[in-house]
Amino acid sequence: MLESPGGRFCVIFDPRAHGEFSRFHPRRRPCRPAPGLGDEFFLSVADALTCLEESPKQYPVYYREFRRLMTERFPYKIFFRINDDAVIVFRVLHAARDHTRELD
């Protein structure tokens, strides 16, 4: 697998993952969380995505060729695959959800 210039991978969201992630935005939710919590969530995901840009191979294959990264502060799993110099994010799921049904 090739890495992009500077040793970084390009992170691409599958349309389904993009839709899931955008639903979390505090302005789009009917019940607003505590002030600042939405921003903290987005920062937590952004930190995880930075890890994927820098070294996605450190996360082992978890399920059906998907790799998994857990966010730090919030119980969310990011499922992805590495394709040449790109990391493709397929799903962003709450840890309580059954990923086997969501990834099949």
N, C-alpha and C positions, 0 to 999 in steps of 0.2 A: 504494500500500500504506500502510496506517495503522500507526503505531507506538503501542505501549501507553503509558499515562500515564508521564511521566517519560522518554519516549524509549526505553524498554527494550522488547524483544521477549520474549514468553513462549516458553520452550523446552519442547517436548513430545517425548517419546520414543515412536516407533512401537513396538508390542509386540515386534516382531522385534528392533529395536535395543535395547530394554530387556533382553530376554533375553540378547543378546550381551554387553552391558555388565555385567550382573550375574554372568555366568560368570567375569569377570576378578577378582572379589573374592577376595583371598587365602585366606579361610576356606573357599571353595568349590572350590579347586583341589587336586587330589591331590598335585601336586608343588609344594611351597611355595617361592617365590622367596626371595632373600636378605631378611633382616629389613628391614622398612621399604620395600622395593621396591614392594609392592602399594599402600602408602599414597602413595608418590611417583607411581605411575601414576594413582591416583584424583585426586590434586591436579593433575596435568597435564591430565587430562580436564576437571576442574572449571574450570581456567583457560581452556581452549578454549570451554567452554560459556558462561563469562562474556563472552568475545569475541562469541559468537553473540547473547547477550542485548543487548549494547551496539551492535553494528554488523554484522549479518550480511550486509548488502548489499555490503560491501567484498570479499567472496569471489565471484569470477565464476562463472558457470555453467560446470561442468566436464564433465558427461556427462549427456545426456538430461534436461535441466532440473534436475539435481542440482548443488548447489554442494558444495565440498569444503573442509574445514579439517583441517590436519595438527596433531597434538599436538606440543608442543615437545620433550619429552625422549624420548618413545617413538615408534616408527614405526607410528602408527595414523592412519587417515583417518576423519573424521566426515563422512558424506554427509547433506545436509539440503536442504530446500526452504523457501522463505518463503511463507507463506500469510496474507495480511493482516497482523495484528500478532503472528503466531506463527511460530516456527521449528520445523519438524518434522524431528527426527533420524530418518532411516530406517535407517542402518547405521553400525556402528562396526567397521571392518575393519583388520586388520594390513596394512601397506603392501605386503607380498609377495603378498597375495591378489588374485586377478583380480576387480576390481570390476565389470567388464562382465558377468560371469556372475552376480554377486551382486545386481546392480541391475536385471537384466532380468526 
